Amino acid sequence: MKVERTSVTLLLTLSLELGLIPGCRTSTQRTREARDAITISAENLFAAYESNEAEAQKLYQGKLLVVTGSIGTTVSPESGMGNPGLTLIDARQRPIVECLGFATQEKDAISKSKTGQSVSVKGKCMGKVVTDIPVLEDCVLQ
């Protein structure tokens, strides 16, 4: 009996460390993710894609970014109608980064956000997917 309990404990520990159990992350994983995230302003990310999209793709696509900027618009759909999102804008109120795929529990925080409010968003950079501006996916407010 003690052998079974030990092997189960070992299996659970390894699964947690390797992130094999969805939704469960160890503090080591969170620290590693935070350390691996690239911090950049929304304006600098937009400028990188505008000046040399191919180079920006190499630097940022598929990577975890923490992007800081000003909120332009927000989307807080009704339950079951999609996930919340927001658009970051530049000083001329022009959209420069699209932030999509927030968890539904962030809907209240996003809906209470005001245009022009400064925010930091962590998400995976998808490059210019559908729009002419960089897109972050699976976003989380910081």
C-alpha positions in Angstrom: 0.0 0.0 0.0 2.8 2.4 0.8 4.4 1.7 -2.6 1.2 2.7 -4.4 0.9 5.9 -2.4 4.5 6.8 -3.1 4.1 6.1 -6.9 0.9 8.1 -7.0 2.6 11.0 -5.2 5.6 10.8 -7.5 3.3 10.8 -10.6 1.3 13.8 -9.4 4.5 15.7 -8.5 6.0 15.1 -11.9 2.7 16.0 -13.7 2.6 19.3 -11.8 6.2 20.1 -12.5 5.9 19.3 -16.2 2.5 21.1 -16.5 0.7 18.0 -17.6 -2.4 18.7 -15.5 -4.3 21.5 -17.3 -4.8 24.6 -15.2 -2.2 23.6 -12.6 1.1 25.4 -12.6 3.9 25.4 -10.1 5.5 28.6 -8.8 8.6 27.5 -10.8 6.6 27.5 -14.0 5.0 30.9 -13.3 8.4 32.4 -12.4 9.9 30.9 -15.6 7.1 32.3 -17.7 7.4 35.7 -16.2 11.1 35.7 -16.8 10.7 34.5 -20.4 8.1 37.1 -21.3 9.4 40.0 -23.4 8.3 43.4 -22.0 7.6 46.1 -24.6 5.4 49.1 -25.1 2.5 48.9 -27.5 4.0 51.7 -29.6 7.4 50.0 -29.9 5.7 46.7 -30.9 3.6 48.4 -33.5 6.7 50.3 -34.8 8.7 47.1 -35.1 6.0 45.5 -37.3 5.6 48.7 -39.3 9.3 49.1 -40.0 10.3 45.5 -40.7 7.5 42.9 -40.4 9.7 40.0 -41.2 12.2 40.9 -38.5 9.4 41.6 -36.0 8.0 38.2 -36.7 11.3 36.6 -35.9 11.6 38.5 -32.7 8.1 38.3 -31.3 5.8 35.8 -33.1 4.9 32.9 -30.9 6.5 34.5 -27.9 5.0 35.6 -24.6 4.9 39.4 -24.4 3.9 41.9 -21.7 2.7 44.9 -23.6 2.0 48.2 -21.9 -0.2 50.9 -23.6 -3.4 52.9 -23.5 -6.8 51.3 -23.9 -8.8 52.4 -26.9 -11.8 50.1 -27.1 -13.0 47.1 -25.2 -15.2 44.2 -26.0 -17.2 42.4 -23.3 -19.5 40.1 -25.0 -22.5 38.5 -23.3 -22.0 35.1 -21.8 -21.4 32.4 -24.4 -20.8 34.9 -27.1 -17.0 34.9 -27.0 -14.2 36.2 -24.9 -13.4 39.8 -23.8 -10.8 41.8 -25.7 -9.3 45.2 -26.0 -7.4 47.4 -28.4 -4.4 49.5 -27.4 -4.0 52.9 -29.0 -1.3 55.4 -29.7 -1.3 59.1 -28.8 -3.3 59.9 -31.9 -6.0 57.4 -30.8 -5.0 55.0 -33.6 -5.3 51.2 -32.9 -1.9 49.7 -32.6 -2.2 46.3 -30.8 -5.2 44.0 -30.6 -5.5 41.9 -27.4 -7.8 38.9 -27.6 -8.8 35.8 -25.7 -9.1 37.1 -22.2 -10.7 34.6 -19.8 -14.4 35.3 -19.1 -13.6 36.0 -15.5 -11.8 39.2 -16.6 -14.9 40.5 -18.3 -15.8 42.8 -15.4 -12.3 44.3 -15.2 -12.2 44.9 -18.9 -15.7 46.4 -19.1 -14.8 48.8 -16.3 -11.7 50.0 -18.1 -11.8 53.5 -19.6 -10.5 54.8 -22.9 -6.9 56.2 -22.4 -6.3 54.2 -19.2 -2.8 52.7 -19.1 -2.7 48.9 -18.9 -0.3 46.0 -19.2 -1.4 42.9 -21.0 0.4 39.5 -21.1 -0.3 37.4 -24.1 1.2 35.3 -27.0 2.1 37.4 -30.0 0.5 36.1 -33.2 1.9 38.8 -35.5 -0.4 40.5 -38.0 -3.0 37.8 -38.3 -6.2 39.3 -39.6 -5.6 43.0 -39.1 -2.9 45.5 -40.0 -1.8 45.6 -36.3 0.0 43.0 -34.1 -2.4 40.6 -32.2 -1.9 39.1 -28.8 -3.8 35.9 -28.0 -4.7 34.2 -24.7 -4.3 37.6 -22.9 -4.2 38.3 -19.2 -4.4 41.7 -17.5 -1.3 42.4 -15.4 
